[in-house]
């Protein structure tokens, strides 16, 4: 009771600051949320007087996994966290950080986020990721929701794509749903049932923190960095002339 009362008090405080929360409705097979946001980011931005950009989410019965790509610092990890919170709080019987939400019953919630390499384990980062991923792959995951963030980043692109594809195929074969946040656009075209999402940028290649259904476009982050460091063809030519 103490936990639920504390959460109710926290929810009232958030709503006085303009962050709406709602009671999720049960759904047979479609995950849907309107104006979903990450509570951790909301608390940080609220303290700093910054805006939080909410997003939409919809995963229908014949869709299995979001694969989210886009430029660095574009809101990809934040979006993955917000989906994890949506599932977690729903399973706890709590209101969720969104204007409205419909959530199916998932058997479990698993997350895999990248961590810094540790000398204490005696393993490289890739091996550490595989060791931490093993329980997710071996245990009975039928019907679970999985949040994967930036897996196999230290592997060569070809290897990371091949391993990522196998992870997706395995989880989809177990009727799992979820989101795979990655810089590898090829994964968005790797399996049936995968939905490609992209962190969008505006015409000046500045992040909007909007997550949209769109084909992976590898040049988003590259163009932004090229402009930032004045490395366009014209700028380089001018520099050497």
C-alpha positions in Angstrom: 0.0 0.0 0.0 2.8 2.4 0.8 4.3 2.0 -2.7 1.0 2.6 -4.5 0.2 5.6 -2.3 3.6 7.0 -2.9 3.1 6.5 -6.7 -0.3 8.2 -6.5 1.4 11.2 -4.8 4.1 11.3 -7.4 1.5 11.2 -10.2 -0.4 14.1 -8.8 2.9 16.1 -8.6 3.7 15.3 -12.2 0.3 16.3 -13.4 0.5 19.7 -11.6 3.7 20.2 -13.7 1.8 19.4 -17.0 2.9 15.8 -17.4 -0.3 13.8 -18.0 -0.6 10.1 -17.0 -3.4 7.7 -17.8 -4.8 4.3 -17.0 -3.9 1.9 -19.8 -6.7 0.0 -21.4 -6.3 -3.8 -22.0 -5.8 -4.7 -25.7 -6.1 -8.1 -27.4 -3.0 -7.7 -29.6 -2.2 -4.1 -30.4 0.2 -1.9 -28.4 -0.7 1.7 -28.8 0.2 4.9 -26.9 -0.4 8.6 -27.6 2.0 11.3 -26.3 4.2 8.8 -24.6 7.2 10.2 -22.7 10.1 9.0 -20.5 9.6 9.7 -16.8 13.3 9.9 -16.1 13.8 12.6 -18.8 10.7 14.4 -17.6 12.1 14.7 -14.1 15.5 15.9 -15.4 14.0 18.4 -17.8 11.5 19.7 -15.3 14.3 20.6 -13.0 16.2 22.3 -15.8 13.1 24.1 -17.3 13.4 22.2 -20.6 10.6 20.8 -22.8 9.9 17.1 -23.1 8.9 15.9 -26.6 6.3 13.2 -26.4 5.9 10.5 -29.1 3.4 8.0 -30.5 3.7 4.2 -30.5 1.7 1.6 -32.4 2.6 -2.1 -32.8 -0.2 -4.1 -34.4 -1.0 -7.8 -34.3 1.0 -8.7 -37.4 4.0 -6.5 -36.4 6.6 -7.8 -33.9 9.6 -5.5 -33.4 10.4 -1.9 -33.8 13.9 -1.3 -35.1 14.8 2.3 -34.3 17.6 4.1 -36.1 18.8 7.7 -36.5 21.4 10.2 -35.4 23.2 10.1 -32.1 21.5 12.2 -29.4 18.2 12.0 -31.4 16.1 10.5 -28.6 16.4 6.8 -29.6 17.4 5.4 -26.2 14.8 7.7 -24.5 12.1 6.3 -26.7 13.2 2.7 -25.9 13.1 3.5 -22.2 9.6 5.1 -22.5 8.3 1.9 -24.0 9.8 -0.2 -21.3 8.2 2.0 -18.7 4.9 1.7 -20.4 5.0 -2.1 -20.2 6.5 -2.1 -16.7 4.0 0.2 -15.1 1.1 -1.5 -16.8 2.2 -4.9 -15.4 2.4 -3.2 -12.0 -1.2 -2.0 -12.3 -0.2 1.7 -12.3 -1.0 4.6 -14.5 1.5 5.3 -17.3 3.3 8.4 -18.7 1.1 9.0 -21.7 -2.2 10.7 -22.7 -3.8 7.4 -23.7 -2.5 3.8 -24.0 -3.7 0.3 -25.0 -1.4 -2.5 -23.8 -1.7 -6.3 -24.4 -0.8 -8.7 -21.7 2.9 -9.6 -22.1 4.3 -12.6 -20.2 7.4 -10.8 -19.1 9.6 -7.7 -19.7 13.3 -8.0 -20.5 15.8 -5.2 -21.2 19.3 -5.2 -22.5 21.2 -1.8 -22.4 24.8 -1.2 -23.3 27.2 -0.8 -20.4 30.7 0.4 -20.1 33.4 -2.3 -20.5 34.7 -3.4 -17.1 38.2 -4.7 -16.3 36.8 -6.6 -13.3 35.0 -9.1 -15.5 38.0 -10.0 -17.6 35.8 -9.9 -20.7 35.7 -7.6 -23.7 32.6 -5.6 -24.3 31.3 -7.9 -27.0 31.7 -11.0 -24.8 30.1 -9.2 -21.9 27.1 -8.4 -24.1 26.7 -12.0 -25.2 26.9 -13.2 -21.6 24.3 -10.8 -20.4 22.1 -11.6 -23.4 22.3 -15.4 -22.8 19.5 -15.5 -20.2 17.1 -13.6 -22.4 17.8 -16.1 -25.3 17.8 -19.3 -23.2 14.9 -18.8 -20.8 11.3 -19.3 -21.9 10.4 -16.0 -23.5 7.1 -16.8 -25.2 5.1 -13.6 -25.5 7.5 -11.3 -23.7 8.3 -7.7 -24.5 12.0 -7.1 -25.1 13.9 -3.7 -25.0 17.3 -3.9 -26.7 19.5 -0.8 -26.9 22.7 -0.6 -29.1 23.7 -4.3 -29.1 27.0 -5.4 -30.7 28.4 -1.9 -31.1 32.1 -3.1 -30.8 31.7 -5.7 -33.5 32.4 -5.1 -37.2 29.2 -3.9 -39.0 28.8 -7.1 -41.0 29.1 -9.3 -37.8 26.8 -6.9 -35.8 24.2 -7.1 -38.6 24.3 -10.9 -38.8 24.2 -11.3 -35.0 21.4 -8.8 -34.6 19.4 -10.4 -37.3 19.7 -13.8 -35.6 18.6 -12.2 -32.3 15.5 -10.7 -33.9 14.6 -13.9 -35.7 14.9 -15.9 -32.5 12.8 -13.5 -30.5 10.2 -13.2 -33.2 10.1 -16.9 -33.5 9.2 -17.0 -29.8 6.3 -14.6 -30.5 8.0 -11.8 -28.6 7.4 -8.2 -29.2 9.8 -5.3 -28.5 12.1 -2.6 -29.7 15.7 -2.8 -31.0 17.6 0.5 -30.9 20.5 0.4 -33.2 22.7 2.4 -35.6 22.5 -0.4 -38.2 19.8 0.5 -40.7 20.1 -3.0 -42.3 18.3 -4.5 -39.3 15.2 -2.6 -40.1 14.9 -4.7 -43.3 16.1 -8.0 -41.9 13.0 -9.9 -40.8 9.3 -10.1 -41.5 7.3 -8.3 -38.9 9.9 -5.6 -38.2 8.7 -2.0 -38.2 11.3 0.6 -39.2 11.3 3.7 -36.9 13.7 6.7 -37.3 14.7 9.6 -35.0 13.9 12.5 -37.3 15.9 15.7 -38.0 14.8 19.0 -39.5 15.9 20.6 -42.7 19.1 21.9 -40.9 19.9 18.3 -39.7 19.0 19.3 -36.1 17.4 16.6 -34.0 13.6 17.1 -33.4 13.4 14.2 -30.9 10.4 13.0 -32.9 10.3 9.2 -33.6 8.5 8.4 -36.9 7.7 5.4 -39.0 10.2 5.7 -41.8 12.9 3.8 -43.6 16.3 3.8 -42.1 18.4 6.6 -43.6 22.1 6.2 -42.8 23.1 9.8 -43.7 21.1 11.6 -41.0 23.8 11.5 -38.4 26.6 11.8 -40.9 25.2 15.0 -42.5 24.8 16.6 -39.2 28.4 16.0 -38.2 29.7 17.1 -41.6 27.9 20.4 -41.2 29.0 20.8 -37.6 32.7 20.4 -38.4 32.5 22.3 -41.7 33.5 19.3 -43.9 31.2 19.7 -46.9 32.9 19.5 -50.3 32.6 23.3 -50.8 34.0 24.1 -47.3 37.0 21.7 -47.8 37.7 23.1 -51.2 37.6 26.6 -49.9 40.0 25.7 -47.1 42.6 24.3 -49.5 42.3 26.9 -52.1 
